[in-house]
């Protein structure tokens, strides 16, 4: 990845030099840096808010309730693990964080889930079917409240940052269903 960024930087510098646009390039670099800092600050506020809400949801037992609601579905999708196993608890926590739109807060749970799943994986050098299904579920990331997207839209000046909710729900559910169906078809053939 470093080479790609270095290549893009080098091409930009060479093109700006030969086209006589070094001043515009310098201005764009400074404007981009300013916008990046503003975006990070606005995102940090939203992420702190929702991470705090996730902690409250966890302490109040909401994540446990969601976990129990998801348990019958997850046990069918990931039969390699018991409902009460540490792996399934981490999977449920990850999915709960994703449902609440906390992608960054969901990442540690996803890593913990994969570590727990790997502990009992018979094939140490490749994922089992349950691990593949988990990656699909995590990647599709069905969100009720897509906080990160809303924060990005708000930072970009959107008057109604949550107006995209129905579209996000539809596309993420369709993506999830498609991914699981395709994976199951390949699992049956393999």
C-alpha positions in Angstrom: 0.0 0.0 0.0 2.9 2.3 0.8 4.2 1.9 -2.8 0.8 2.9 -4.2 0.7 6.1 -2.1 4.3 6.9 -3.0 3.5 6.3 -6.7 0.4 8.6 -6.6 2.4 11.3 -4.8 5.2 11.0 -7.3 2.9 11.2 -10.3 1.1 14.2 -8.8 4.3 16.0 -8.3 5.6 15.3 -11.8 2.4 16.2 -13.4 2.1 19.5 -11.4 5.7 20.4 -12.2 5.4 19.8 -15.9 2.0 21.5 -16.2 3.0 24.5 -14.2 0.5 23.8 -11.5 2.8 23.5 -8.4 1.0 26.4 -6.7 -2.4 24.7 -7.2 -1.0 21.4 -5.9 0.4 23.1 -2.8 -3.0 24.8 -2.2 -4.8 21.4 -2.7 -2.5 19.7 -0.2 -3.1 22.3 2.5 -6.8 22.4 1.8 -7.0 18.6 2.0 -5.1 18.5 5.2 -7.4 21.1 6.7 -10.5 19.2 5.6 -9.0 15.9 7.0 -8.5 17.4 10.4 -12.0 18.8 10.5 -13.4 15.5 9.4 -11.5 13.6 12.1 -12.7 16.0 14.8 -16.3 15.7 13.7 -16.1 11.9 13.4 -14.4 11.7 16.8 -17.4 13.4 18.5 -19.9 11.0 16.9 -17.8 7.9 17.5 -17.3 8.9 21.2 -21.1 9.4 21.5 -22.0 6.0 20.0 -19.2 4.1 21.7 -20.5 5.5 25.0 -24.0 4.4 24.0 -22.6 0.9 23.2 -21.0 0.7 26.6 -24.4 1.7 28.2 -26.1 -0.9 26.0 -23.7 -3.5 27.2 -24.0 -2.6 30.9 -27.8 -2.5 30.7 -28.0 -5.9 29.1 -29.2 -4.7 25.7 -26.4 -6.5 23.9 -27.2 -9.7 25.8 -30.8 -9.4 24.6 -29.8 -8.9 21.0 -27.3 -11.7 21.4 -30.1 -14.0 22.6 -32.3 -12.9 19.7 -29.5 -13.6 17.2 -28.5 -16.9 18.8 -31.0 -19.2 16.9 -30.1 -17.7 13.6 -26.3 -17.7 14.3 -26.3 -21.3 15.5 -27.8 -22.4 12.2 -25.4 -20.2 10.1 -22.3 -21.2 12.2 -22.9 -24.7 13.4 -19.2 -25.3 14.3 -19.6 -23.4 17.6 -22.0 -23.8 20.6 -24.4 -21.0 21.3 -22.7 -20.2 24.7 -19.1 -20.4 23.4 -16.8 -17.4 23.8 -16.6 -17.3 20.0 -20.4 -16.9 19.6 -20.5 -14.3 22.4 -17.8 -12.3 20.5 -19.7 -12.8 17.2 -22.9 -11.5 18.8 -21.1 -8.5 20.3 -19.6 -7.7 16.9 -23.0 -8.0 15.1 -24.7 -5.9 17.8 -22.1 -3.1 17.4 -22.6 -3.3 13.6 -26.4 -3.2 13.9 -26.0 0.0 16.0 -23.7 1.4 13.3 -20.5 1.3 15.4 -18.1 0.0 12.8 -15.0 1.1 14.7 -16.3 -0.3 18.0 -17.2 -3.6 16.3 -13.7 -4.2 15.0 -12.2 -5.4 18.4 -15.2 -7.8 18.8 -14.6 -9.1 15.3 -11.0 -9.7 16.0 -11.8 -11.4 19.3 -14.4 -13.6 17.5 -12.0 -14.7 14.9 -9.3 -15.5 17.5 -11.9 -17.6 19.5 -13.1 -19.3 16.3 -9.5 -20.1 15.3 -8.8 -21.8 18.6 -11.2 -24.7 17.8 -10.6 -24.6 14.0 -9.4 -28.0 12.8 -7.7 -26.5 9.7 -5.2 -24.1 11.2 -4.1 -22.6 7.9 -7.6 -21.9 6.4 -10.9 -20.7 7.7 -13.8 -23.1 8.4 -17.3 -22.5 7.0 -18.5 -20.7 10.1 -15.6 -18.3 9.9 -16.4 -17.5 6.3 -20.0 -16.9 7.1 -18.9 -14.6 10.0 -16.8 -12.5 7.6 -19.7 -12.2 5.2 -22.0 -11.1 8.0 -19.4 -8.6 9.3 -18.7 -7.3 5.8 -22.4 -6.8 4.9 -22.8 -4.9 8.2 -26.5 -4.5 8.5 -27.0 -1.3 10.4 -30.1 0.2 12.0 -28.3 3.5 12.7 -25.3 4.0 10.3 -23.6 6.6 12.5 -20.3 6.7 10.5 -22.0 7.4 7.2 -24.3 10.0 8.8 -21.3 11.7 10.4 -19.5 11.8 7.1 -22.6 13.2 5.4 -23.0 15.8 8.1 -19.4 16.8 7.8 -19.8 17.2 4.1 -22.7 19.6 4.7 -25.7 17.4 4.3 -28.9 19.0 5.6 -30.5 15.5 6.3 -27.6 13.1 7.0 -30.0 10.2 8.0 -32.2 10.5 4.9 -30.3 7.6 3.3 -31.5 5.1 6.0 -34.0 3.1 3.9 -31.4 2.7 1.1 -28.7 1.5 3.5 -31.1 -1.0 5.1 -32.2 -2.4 1.8 -28.7 -2.7 0.3 -27.1 -4.1 3.4 -29.9 -6.8 3.9 -29.7 -7.7 0.2 -25.9 -7.9 0.4 -26.1 -10.1 3.5 -28.6 -12.5 2.0 -26.8 -12.7 -1.3 -23.4 -13.3 0.4 -24.8 -16.0 2.6 -26.6 -17.8 -0.2 -23.6 -17.7 -2.5 -21.3 -18.9 0.3 -23.7 -21.8 1.2 -23.9 -22.8 -2.5 -20.1 -23.0 -2.7 -20.0 -24.9 0.6 -22.4 -27.5 -0.7 -20.3 -27.9 -3.9 -17.0 -28.0 -2.0 
